[in-house]
Amino acid sequence: MQTFRACRVHATGGAVTARLEQLVLDDLAAGEVVIEAHYSSVNYKDALAATGKGRIMRRFPLVGGVDVAGVVTQSLDPRFRAGDAVLVTGCGLGESHDGGFSEVVRVPSDWVVPLPAGLTLFDAMALGTAGFTAALAVDRLEQNGQKPELGPVVVTGATGGVGSIGIDLLSGRGYDVVALTGKPAAGDYLQGLGAGRVLDRQALGPARGLLESARWGGAVDNVGGDVLSWLLRTTRPWGSIASIGMAGGVELHASVMPFILRGVSVLGITSANCPMPRRLKIWQRLVTDLRPTRLDATVAGIVGLDELPDVFERLLGGQHRGRFVVTMGRD
Ligand SMILES: NC(=O)c1ccc[n+]([C@@H]2O[C@H](COP(=O)([O-])OP(=O)(O)OC[C@H]3O[C@@H](n4cnc5c(N)ncnc54)[C@H](OP(=O)(O)O)[C@@H]3O)[C@@H](O)[C@H]2O)c1
């Protein structure tokens, strides 16, 4: 049986480590579709999973990576045929099922998304879970009535993957985007993506009451914790906050005042288990009315499987800008 390379995560004696290994197809979790992977990408969740800093993986050893894009080589499901270009994000990939950091990936056919016309395999992974999630957030915000006239939309964790692509998508939809970042030196990068203003996260003061001066029409929040509390206190009447991430903390200290006096909404965003009809709709929007215009600028680097452990540390250190695409060296 042919061997291929994969970055597999082991838990031994309480220590979680990722290493490059040679595997065969029988080593991978079962599924109807086998994909020759061309690209994957690195998300914050991948870094948490592969280092054991977050309890993401449900079993060990497990190939990491929540994203993959490639070409079908075998399918037991007539919906897919050898040669089809496809992508998979979330659905348990890299969590409970062997993931995308592998030259060969095998998945249940219900997880597979045909590559949308007009998108390359590379761009599918430049977007990956981060881009899909940013688009899901914009979609939910607008379904809940968000529009540019409500006022500026804050994007937090702005230099990260979801933040960077979120700025691009929102500015393309005509929003006045305010980037909140812990890296004020990244101002040029953020303005290049479409942010009109850049705020320094360190400059946020302590809470001055249950409500504060209402400044924002809405928000895309990748940070959680105190930042989400601040957004709740400062969002204008009828604005919505898409709650995506927890890079700054999982707890939320808030009052009901923003809800009952200002009609502010918090919209939960969960990309991994997004139902397929909505998943297909979001990918279609990403090649039409929500198409990013500055995706190249959000690619922090293109790395091989052997470079992943370094990238995990950089992500957890929060010092990067944008996203890393993983190449399997096929192009
Ligand atoms: N709900 C979902 O379905 C979903 C999907 C994808 C991602 N996520 C979550 O969304 C968040 C962002 O994901 P990502 O892939 O964009 O991650 P990322 O590329 O690592 O970006 C996270 C950003 O958050 C900021 N940050 C880092 N550490 C922080 C801290 N201690 N306090 C406050 N801010 C901090 C940094 O931006 P600045 O320096 O610019 O502030 C960093 O670049 C993560 O929590 C991730 O788990 C959720």
PDBQT file of the ligand as one rigid body, heavy atoms in Angstrom, charges set to zero:
ROOT
HETATM    1  N1  LIG A 401     -16.902  29.935  16.172  1.00  0.00    +0.000 N 
HETATM    2  C1  LIG A 401     -16.259  29.366  15.170  1.00  0.00    +0.000 C 
HETATM    3  O1  LIG A 401     -16.812  28.581  14.387  1.00  0.00    +0.000 OA
HETATM    4  C2  LIG A 401     -14.822  29.721  14.957  1.00  0.00    +0.000 A 
HETATM    5  C3  LIG A 401     -14.222  29.521  13.701  1.00  0.00    +0.000 A 
HETATM    6  C4  LIG A 401     -12.906  29.958  13.517  1.00  0.00    +0.000 A 
HETATM    7  C5  LIG A 401     -12.220  30.542  14.580  1.00  0.00    +0.000 A 
HETATM    8  N2  LIG A 401     -12.823  30.652  15.788  1.00  0.00    +0.000 N 
HETATM    9  C6  LIG A 401     -12.170  31.289  16.916  1.00  0.00    +0.000 C 
HETATM   10  O2  LIG A 401     -11.972  32.655  16.561  1.00  0.00    +0.000 OA
HETATM   11  C7  LIG A 401     -10.761  33.144  17.116  1.00  0.00    +0.000 C 
HETATM   12  C8  LIG A 401      -9.886  33.654  15.996  1.00  0.00    +0.000 C 
HETATM   13  O3  LIG A 401      -9.492  32.568  15.171  1.00  0.00    +0.000 OA
HETATM   14  P1  LIG A 401      -8.321  32.769  14.110  1.00  0.00    +0.000 P 
HETATM   15  O4  LIG A 401      -8.165  31.505  13.362  1.00  0.00    +0.000 OA
HETATM   16  O5  LIG A 401      -8.520  34.055  13.397  1.00  0.00    +0.000 OA
HETATM   17  O6  LIG A 401      -7.085  32.912  15.110  1.00  0.00    +0.000 OA
HETATM   18  P2  LIG A 401      -5.741  33.717  14.956  1.00  0.00    +0.000 P 
HETATM   19  O7  LIG A 401      -5.357  33.850  13.522  1.00  0.00    +0.000 OA
HETATM   20  O8  LIG A 401      -4.781  33.085  15.893  1.00  0.00    +0.000 OA
HETATM   21  O9  LIG A 401      -6.132  35.179  15.465  1.00  0.00    +0.000 OA
HETATM   22  C9  LIG A 401      -6.472  35.460  16.784  1.00  0.00    +0.000 C 
HETATM   23  C10 LIG A 401      -6.198  36.940  17.035  1.00  0.00    +0.000 C 
HETATM   24  O10 LIG A 401      -6.746  37.270  18.304  1.00  0.00    +0.000 OA
HETATM   25  C11 LIG A 401      -5.925  38.243  18.925  1.00  0.00    +0.000 C 
HETATM   26  N3  LIG A 401      -5.438  37.687  20.195  1.00  0.00    +0.000 N 
HETATM   27  C12 LIG A 401      -4.529  36.710  20.378  1.00  0.00    +0.000 A 
HETATM   28  N4  LIG A 401      -4.334  36.495  21.686  1.00  0.00    +0.000 NA
HETATM   29  C13 LIG A 401      -5.125  37.343  22.341  1.00  0.00    +0.000 A 
HETATM   30  C14 LIG A 401      -5.369  37.616  23.704  1.00  0.00    +0.000 A 
HETATM   31  N5  LIG A 401      -4.734  36.964  24.684  1.00  0.00    +0.000 N 
HETATM   32  N6  LIG A 401      -6.270  38.561  24.012  1.00  0.00    +0.000 NA
HETATM   33  C15 LIG A 401      -6.928  39.211  23.043  1.00  0.00    +0.000 A 
HETATM   34  N7  LIG A 401      -6.718  39.025  21.724  1.00  0.00    +0.000 NA
HETATM   35  C16 LIG A 401      -5.831  38.096  21.388  1.00  0.00    +0.000 A 
HETATM   36  C17 LIG A 401      -4.779  38.537  17.979  1.00  0.00    +0.000 C 
HETATM   37  O11 LIG A 401      -5.165  39.637  17.143  1.00  0.00    +0.000 OA
HETATM   38  P3  LIG A 401      -4.790  41.168  17.485  1.00  0.00    +0.000 P 
HETATM   39  O12 LIG A 401      -3.387  41.157  17.989  1.00  0.00    +0.000 OA
HETATM   40  O13 LIG A 401      -4.958  41.876  16.185  1.00  0.00    +0.000 OA
HETATM   41  O14 LIG A 401      -5.768  41.618  18.527  1.00  0.00    +0.000 OA
HETATM   42  C18 LIG A 401      -4.723  37.292  17.125  1.00  0.00    +0.000 C 
HETATM   43  O15 LIG A 401      -4.118  37.541  15.880  1.00  0.00    +0.000 OA
HETATM   44  C19 LIG A 401     -10.162  31.981  17.897  1.00  0.00    +0.000 C 
HETATM   45  O16 LIG A 401     -10.581  32.068  19.231  1.00  0.00    +0.000 OA
HETATM   46  C20 LIG A 401     -10.786  30.764  17.238  1.00  0.00    +0.000 C 
HETATM   47  O17 LIG A 401     -10.818  29.657  18.097  1.00  0.00    +0.000 OA
HETATM   48  C21 LIG A 401     -14.106  30.256  15.988  1.00  0.00    +0.000 A 
ENDROOT
TORSDOF 0
